Amino acid sequence: MAGIKRSRKTLVMIVCGSLLTVAAFVAREMLFGVLYGPIVSVSVSNDGRYAISAHRSKELVLWNIETQTHNIVSENANLYSAYFVRGQDVFLWQDANDVVRVQTVDGEVIRQFEHFSTYGHVISDDLQTYIASDDKWNLFSGYGESLVPVLADGISPSFIGSGKLLNLSIARDKPLLVSAGVGNNKSALDQYSPIDPDRRFSKYKGVTLWSLGSLKPIAKLRGNTVKTHATISPDGQWVVSGDENGNLRFWNTNEPDEVHRGARDGLGVFQPGLPEGLNSLEYWDDSEIIDRPPGVPRPIFHVSFIDGSEYFLRFNNRSHQAALFKAGNPWPQKYFDLGKLPALVTYGSQYSRNTAIATAPEAGVLVMGHQSGGGINVYTFNAQNQTLERTWVVN
């Protein structure tokens, strides 16, 4: 009997201790906010119920958007490795020991393997095609004995030299991959091989469309300059890009050689090919331009689809505004004020963190990291009313 009493007493002490720990955690969060470092990479599940984020302080955090709760999955995560698998409650991440895991939101690890330190990676929804970038912006498919190079044609530009990742995006309905780095792909596609270990300067540094089936480039998508972010629509029809010089470009993947120009705030759509000697404003078509809110600078930080393949959002650097565009249409439809406080990642001028913004286009959910804190903002888009409502803030 004495042993049973001691066991009950021990159990009560453990339960009370656990409750006190939870209470202390909640009180600390209410007083100071989350103590994670700033988000470096984030991804959202297709249904918009979950987000996974990797932080500068190496935490990997799973956010339950539905219940507005969050928990630490790991305290030893690769900063650039948070990625949700399309169409599944499964995410991809790598720990600081270079082990990649494919893990469910319930904690089950369904696949893991050793790999090089990834600087961004994606995986197809059937978990068969895994693509990862290294710090030199080389791309590889597979892992272990199945590892094969996809892009290996130079050591410049790179993560260190550019200050950003080689951003990767895959379509949901077509086996297509888009990579985006810096500058323009000026050379012809058949002029240089994507595999050339002796080349010093990459010929595929700009926006490139790849086949996930053949692992070969399909087209070089020209028209951007300097640091560039790009994404592909879920149905694989549209590629949209924005760059540090404020150039918004888009392409129909069925006609990838034809580049389309998006409108520039306050000016309109630039019209190349007009004769010289005109007034500078005459080179811009402003027929469908709408008034922009004050404080929207030129540099574009990130682009993401927000309503299936129909609408996308453009985020400018050092701005708390987002512009809504319709796919295939060069004109902004509306501007959304995302809120000045807490300051968002777009205020940081850190292109290495343009992966701290992510959307679930199927659910109309947007998640953004903060400039300095480790919290998130969550927004919900209503396509019918064209509204973007902030629904959850964690400081």
ZIPE-V71847 format. One record per pair of residues at least 12 apart in sequence whose C-alpha atoms are under 10 Angstrom apart, sorted by the first residue. I is the first residue (numbers start at 0). GAP is how many residues later the second one is. Records with the same first field share a line. If there is no record, write none. Layout:
BEGIN
I = GAP  GAP
END
This chain:
BEGIN
28 = 365  366
29 = 364  365
31 = 363
32 = 340  341  342  361  362
33 = 339  340  341  342  360  361
34 = 22  338  339  340  360
35 = 18  19  20  21  22  23  24  25  36  39  337  338  339
36 = 17  18  19  20  21  22  333  335  336  337  338
37 = 15  16  17  18  19  20  21  307  315  318  331  332  333  334  335  336  337  338
38 = 14  15  16  17  18  19  20  21  22  40  41  306  314  316  317  318  329  330  331  332  333  334  335  336  337
39 = 13  14  15  16  17  18  38  39  40  41  42  305  310  312  313  314  315  316  317  329  330  334
40 = 12  13  14  15  19  37  38  39  40  41  42  79  311  312  313  314  315  316  317  327  328
41 = 12  13  18  19  20  37  38  39  40  41  42  311  312  313  314  315  316  317  325  326  327  334
42 = 19  38  39  40  41  42  48  49  312  313  314  315  316  317  323  324  325
43 = 18  19  21  38  39  40  41  42  45  47  313  314  315  316  317  319  321  322  323
44 = 38  39  40  41  42  43  44  45  46  60  313  314  315  316  317  318  320
45 = 38  39  40  41  42  43  313  314  315  316  317  318  319
46 = 39  40  41  42  313  314  315  316  317  318
47 = 16  17  18  311  312  313  314  315  316  317  318  319  330  332
48 = 14  15  16  17  18  19  40  311  314  316
49 = 12  13  14  15  16  17  18  19  20  34  39  40  41  55  310  315  317
50 = 12  13  14  19  31  32  33  38  40  54  307  308  309  315  316  325  327
51 = 12  18  20  21  29  30  31  32  38  39  40  41  53  315
52 = 19  20  24  26  27  28  29  30  31  40  302  303  304  314  315  316  321  322  323
53 = 18  19  20  21  22  23  24  25  26  27  28  29  39  40  302  320
54 = 20  21  22  23  24  25  26  27  301  314  318  319  320
55 = 21  22  23  24  297  318
56 = 18  19  20  21  22  317
57 = 16  17  18  19  20  21  22  37  38
58 = 12  13  14  15  16  17  18  19  20  36  315
59 = 12  13  14  15  16  17  18  19  21  22  33  34  35
60 = 12  13  14  16  21
61 = 12  20  29  43
62 = 42  313
63 = 41
64 = 300  302  313  326  327
65 = 326
67 = 310  323  324  325  326
68 = 325
69 = 324
72 = 32  34
73 = 19  20  21
74 = 20  21
75 = 18  19  20  21
76 = 16  17  18  19  20  21  22  23
77 = 15  16  17  18  19  20  21  22  39  40  41  42
78 = 14  15  16  17  39  40  41  274
79 = 13  14  37  38  39  40  41  85  272  273  275  276
80 = 12  13  14  19  20  36  37  38  39  40  41  51  274
81 = 12  38  39  40  273  274
82 = 19  37  38  39  40  275
83 = 18  19  20  21  38  39  41  276
84 = 17  18  19  37  38  39  40  41  42
85 = 36  37  38  39  40  41  84  85  86  148  274
86 = 37  38  39  85  275
87 = 16  17  37  38
88 = 14  15  16  17
89 = 12  13  14  15  16  17  18  19  20  35
90 = 12  13  14  18  31  32
91 = 12  17  19  20  29  30  31
92 = 19  25  27  28  29
93 = 18  19  20  21  22  23  24  26  27
94 = 19  22  23
95 = 21
96 = 17  18  19  20
97 = 15  16  17  18  19  20
98 = 13  14  15  16  17  18
99 = 12  13  14  15  16  17  18  43
100 = 12  13
101 = 21  25
110 = 16
112 = 30  31
113 = 29  30
114 = 17  27  28  29  32
115 = 16  17  18  19  27  28
116 = 15  16  17  18
117 = 13  14  15  16  17  19  21
118 = 13  14  15  16  17  18  19  20  40  45  46  47  48
119 = 12  13  14  15  17  19  45  46  47  48  235
120 = 12  13  18  19  20  45  46  47  48
121 = 19  46  47  48  55
122 = 18  19  46  47
123 = 46  47  48  51  52  53  88
124 = 45  46  47
127 = 13  14
128 = 12  13  14  46  83  84  86
129 = 12  13  17  82
130 = 12  16  17  18  19  37  39  46  81  84
131 = 17  18  34  36
132 = 16  17  18  26  32  33  34  35  46
133 = 24  25  31  32
134 = 20  22  23  24  25  26  29  30  31
135 = 16  17  18  19  20  21  22  23  24  25  29  30  66
136 = 14  15  16  17  18  19  20  21  22  23  27  28  29  30  42  43  44  65  67  68
137 = 12  13  14  15  16  17  20  28  56  57  64  66
138 = 12  13  14  27  29  40  55  56
139 = 12  75
140 = 71  74
147 = 67
148 = 45  46  66
149 = 44  45  60  62  64  65  66  67
150 = 42  43  44  45  46  51  52  53  64  65  66
151 = 41  42  43  44  45  46  47  50  52
152 = 39  40  41  42  43  44  45  46  47  48  49  50  51  52
153 = 40  41  42  43  44  45  46  47  48  49  50  51
154 = 42  43  44  45  46  47
155 = 43  44  45  46  47  49
156 = 24  25  26  43  44  45  46  47  48  49
157 = 23  24  43  44  47
158 = 22  193
159 = 192
161 = 19  20  64  65  189  190
162 = 64  187  188  189  190
163 = 17  18  63  64  65  186  187  188  189  190  191
164 = 14  15  16  17  62  63  64  186  187  188  189  190
165 = 12  13  14  15  16  39  40  41  61  62  63  64  186
166 = 12  13  14  40  61  62  63  64  185  187  188
167 = 12  13  39  40  61  62  63  64  187
168 = 40  60  61  62  63  64  65  70
169 = 39  40  41  42  61  62  63  64  65  66
170 = 41  60  61  62  63  64  65  66  67  68
171 = 60  61  62  63  64
172 = 60  61  62  63  64
173 = 37  38  39  59  60  61  62  63
174 = 35  36  37  38  39  40  60  61
175 = 33  34  35  36  37  39  41  42  56  58  59  60  61  77
176 = 31  32  33  34  35  36  38  39  40  41  54  55  59  62
177 = 29  30  31  32  33  34  39  40  41  42  43  52  53  54  58  61  62
178 = 25  26  27  28  29  30  31  41  49  50  51  52  53
179 = 24  25  26  27  28  29  41  44  47  48  49  50  51  61  62  63
180 = 23  24  25  26  27  43  44  45  46  47  48  49  62
181 = 22  23  24  25  42  43  44  45  46  47  61  62
182 = 21  22  23  24  39  40  41  42  43  44  45  60  61
183 = 19  20  21  22  23  24  36  37  38  39  40  41  42  43  44
184 = 17  18  19  20  21  22  23  34  35  36  37  38  39  40
185 = 17  18  19  20  34  35  36  37
186 = 16  17  33  35
187 = 15  31  32
188 = 14  15  19  28  29  30  31
189 = 27  29
190 = 12
191 = 12
192 = 23  24
193 = 22  23
202 = 17
203 = 13  16  17
204 = 15  23
205 = 14  15  16  17  18  19  20  21  22  23  24
206 = 12  13  14  15  16  17  21  22  23  24  32  33  34
207 = 12  13  14  22  31  48
208 = 12  23  30  44  47
217 = 35  38
218 = 34  36  37  38
219 = 36  37
220 = 18  19  20  28  29  30  32  35  36  37  38
221 = 27  28  29  34  35  36  37  38
222 = 18  19  20  24  25  26  27  36  37  38
223 = 17  18  19  20  21  22  23  24  25
224 = 17  18  19  20  21  22
225 = 16  17  18  19  20  21
226 = 15  16  17  18  72  73  74  124
227 = 13  14  15  16  17  18  19  20  71  72  73  74  75  123  126
228 = 12  13  14  15  19  71  72  73  74  75  122  125  126
229 = 12  13  18  19  20  71  72  73  74
230 = 19  71  72  73  74  81
231 = 18  19  20  21  71  72  73  77
232 = 20  71  72  73  74  75  76  77  78  79  94  128
233 = 71  73  74  75  76  126  127  128
234 = 73  74  75
235 = 16  17  18  73
236 = 14  15  16  17  18  72  90  91
237 = 12  13  14  15  16  17  18  67  71  72  89  90
238 = 12  13  14  17  66  88  89
239 = 12  20  22  63  64  65  72  74  87  88
240 = 21  59  60  61  62  63  73
241 = 20  57  58  59  60  61  72  73  74
242 = 55  56  57  58  59  60  73  74
243 = 54  55  56  57  58  72  73  107
244 = 52  53  54  55  56
245 = 16  17  18  19  51  52  53  54  55  70  71
246 = 14  15  16  17  51  52  53
247 = 12  13  14  15  16  21  51  52  55  66  82
248 = 12  13  14  81
249 = 12  77  78  79  80
250 = 76  77
251 = 75  76
259 = 68  69  70
260 = 67  68  69  70
261 = 63  66  67  68  69  70
262 = 21  22  23  25  26  62  66  67  68  69
263 = 20  22  25  34  66  67  68
264 = 21  24  25  26  27  28  31  32  33  58  66  67
265 = 20  23  24  25  26  27  30
266 = 14  15  16  17  18  19  20  22  23
267 = 13  15  16  17  18  19  20  21  22  62  63  64
268 = 14  15  16  17  18  19  20  61  62
269 = 12  13  14  15  16
270 = 12  13  14
271 = 12
285 = 45
286 = 44
287 = 42  43  44  45
288 = 41  42  43  44
289 = 41  42  43  44  45
290 = 41  43  44
291 = 29  31  40  42  43
292 = 28  42  43  44
293 = 25  27
294 = 21  23  24  25  26
295 = 19  20  21  22  23  24  25  26  27
296 = 19  20  21  22  24
297 = 18  19  20  21
298 = 16  17  18  19  20  50
299 = 14  15  16  17  18  19  46  51
300 = 13  14  15  16  17  18  44  45  46  48  49  50  52  53  54  56
301 = 12  13  14  15  20  44  49  51  52  53  54  55  56
302 = 12  13  19  20  51  54  55  56
303 = 20  53  54  55  56  57  62
304 = 19  20  21  22  53  54  55  56  57  59  60  61
305 = 18  19  52  53  54  55  56  57  58  59  60  74  75  76  77  82
306 = 19  52  53  54  55  56  57  58  74  75  76
307 = 52  53  54  55  56  75
308 = 17  18  52  53
309 = 15  16  17  18  51  73
310 = 13  14  15  16  17  18  22  50  53  72  75
311 = 12  13  14  15  20  47  49
312 = 12  13  19  21  22  23  46  53
313 = 18  21
314 = 31  39  42
315 = 30  31  33
316 = 28  29  30  31  32  33  34  37
317 = 25  26  27  28  29  30  31  32
318 = 18  19  20  21  24  25  26  27  28  29  30
319 = 16  17  18  19  20  21  23  24  25  26  27
320 = 14  15  16  17  18  19  25
321 = 12  13  14  15  16  66
322 = 12  13  14
323 = 12  62  63  64
332 = 53
333 = 52  53
334 = 51  52  53
335 = 50  51  52  53
336 = 51  52  53
337 = 30  39  40  41  50  51  52
338 = 38  51
340 = 29  52  54
341 = 27  28  29  30  31  33  34  35  51  52  53
342 = 26  27  28  29  30  34  52
343 = 12  13  24  25  26  27  28  29  31  32  33
344 = 12  23  24  25  26  27  28  31
345 = 22  23  24  25
346 = 23  24  25
347 = 22  23  24
348 = 22
349 = 21
352 = 16  18
353 = 14  15
354 = 13  14
355 = 12  13  14  15  20
356 = 12  13  19  20
357 = 20
358 = 19  20  21
359 = 20
360 = 20
362 = 17  18  19
363 = 15  16  17  18  19  24
364 = 13  14  15  16  17  23  24  25  26
365 = 12  13  14  15  22  23  24  25
366 = 12  13  23  25  26
367 = 25
368 = 25  26
369 = 24  25
371 = 23
372 = 21  22
373 = 20  21
374 = 18  19  20
375 = 16  17  18  19
376 = 13  14  15  16  17  18
377 = 12  13  14  15  16
378 = 12  13  14
379 = 12
END
